Amino acid sequence: MFLVGDKYYGKVDHVRGEFFVATRFLHNWGVPIIPRETLLFIDDGKDGIASIRIPFSWRSAIAAWMRGLLWFFIVWCFLMLGLVFESKKEPWLFIFGFIASVAAVEAVLITLLWATYRLTSCSPTRADALRGLFRHVSAVRMDASIRSSTP
């Protein structure tokens, strides 16, 4: 993984087999930092095919940032758990630290995962609006190709 670069994060408004929305971020070690643009992707079952640029999606950016924080806290809690195992001098401190670390990991994981997956759902109204964007762009591209092919 590159230290710094551009990558798409924050997959939201996913309609399986049709499309999804993602935001291009400047990232550091895979953690999204600065959002740059939002695109509507055709869902090909893998990474998607970039299709059209759409207005910036805060839902996508927030989902990306929350997932980045999730991974940060996972790593941080495991590091803290490792420190607790190293401090076996005080048995009560070890037990309290272990339970607190596990509870913190569980609470953070459950809450953030629930929130990020809740953000990925697409309402029927939003799905229709995004389908309309595809139809509009397809019509404009077809019209442009017809104009360029006629003398």
CORBELJO-V693620 format. One line per field, one symbol per residue. psi: psi as a letter, one per 20 degrees, with the letter a starting at -180 (. if undefined). A space follows every 10 residues. Layout:
# CORBELJO-V693620
psi: ???
This chain:
# CORBELJO-V693620
psi: pqgqapqprl orlpopifrr pqppqpqokj opfoqgrpqp qpojidiqop fqprqpohgg gggggghghg hghggghhgh hhhghhmjho ghhggggggg gggggggggg ghggghhhhi qpqhghghgh hhgggghggg ggghhghhiq .
